[in-house]
Structure formats: structure tokens, C-alpha cells
Amino acid sequence: MNNNQKVLMKVRGYFDAFIQAERYICSVILIIVTLITFVQVVMRFVFDAPFSWSEEVTLMFLVWFGYLCMAIDIYTDDHAALYFLYNRMSPLLRKGADLFRHGLLVWFFAEMIKYGWMLTKLNLPKPQPATRFSQGWLYAPLIIGGALMLIYSLVNFGSTLLKPRSEYQRESDKPKTVEELTVERGGTV
């Protein structure tokens, strides 16, 4: 392992701790959304007195939840892939495909931040009807989530760049488990 890989491993260690905190935040958001929705259903169907604000707050939390979860998925590199094609490539082609994919994601998230900023700025002065919260809070996850995904994609790009071709060869030579073959063929574990 060379110095660049050691530095990258140290950086990934810091991000691992941050990702864990992000997972806790997502868990809390999901609990809040579930509670608000449950109370709203009870208030509507049992007491015939629904809250006027619950849908707006739930929507806002779900948008934040979604973008934070996507960022975690980008960091862990666990999103959907065409493994049946990817695993048939040579190690050099696989590394090239990984670099292309991470580079494309970096570009996409930079664009997402740029346009997210424009949308957030446009909607910041507009209040939501029931809560009077700024509509900008619905678009801010494009910026925050986009920034996290951009950073994580850059880390993944660096990891791929520093990953020796021999590791790709080792991955293709090792025997696959039943679970790995299931995922490769489009199934879930």
C-alpha cells in the first residue's frame, strides 16, 4: 500500500464516521415522518380534526431523507449496477468503466448543486400555505445532498484511480458465493 492509498484510507475513516452520523439522522427523520403520519391519520379518521400542516412537514422531511440516503448510497457505492456485463469485462475495462461512472457522477452532482441553488434561491421568499415555512427548505436538499454526493463521488473516483489493476484481477479470479451470483443476475439477497 503506497502513501496515497494510506491517506485515502485515513480520509475514508473520517467519512465512515460522518456516514454513521448521517444514518442516525436519516433514522430520526424516518421516525418523525412515521409519527406525524400516524397522528395525522388518527386525527383525521378518529377525531375528524386533521392538522393542516402535517403534509407539508412530512413532504419536507421525506425530501431531506431521500437526498441524505442517496448520499449514503453514493458513498458506499451500493447502487444498482449491471454486474452481469461488468463482471465479464477485463480488469482494465472495469477500472475504466468505474472511473467513467464516478466522473459522470461528479459532473451530474455539480450540475445538481448549481441548479439546486437557483431553485432554492427562487423559492426562498415563498412561504408554504399551512406552515408558512419557506419553500426553499424543499429545494435546499438539492444543494446539501448534492454537495455530499459530489464529495463522496470524488472520494470514490480517487479510490478507483488509486486501486491497482491487480485488485480487479483478484476480484475476477475469486470464486463467487451464491449470494454474489444472485445479485449479479439481478436478484436481491
PyMOL commands that set and color helices and strands:
alter all, ss='L'
color gray80, all
select helices_A, chain A and resi 3-45+54-76+83-86+91-123+136-162+165-173+178-184
alter helices_A, ss='H'
color red, helices_A
deselect
rebuild
show_as cartoon
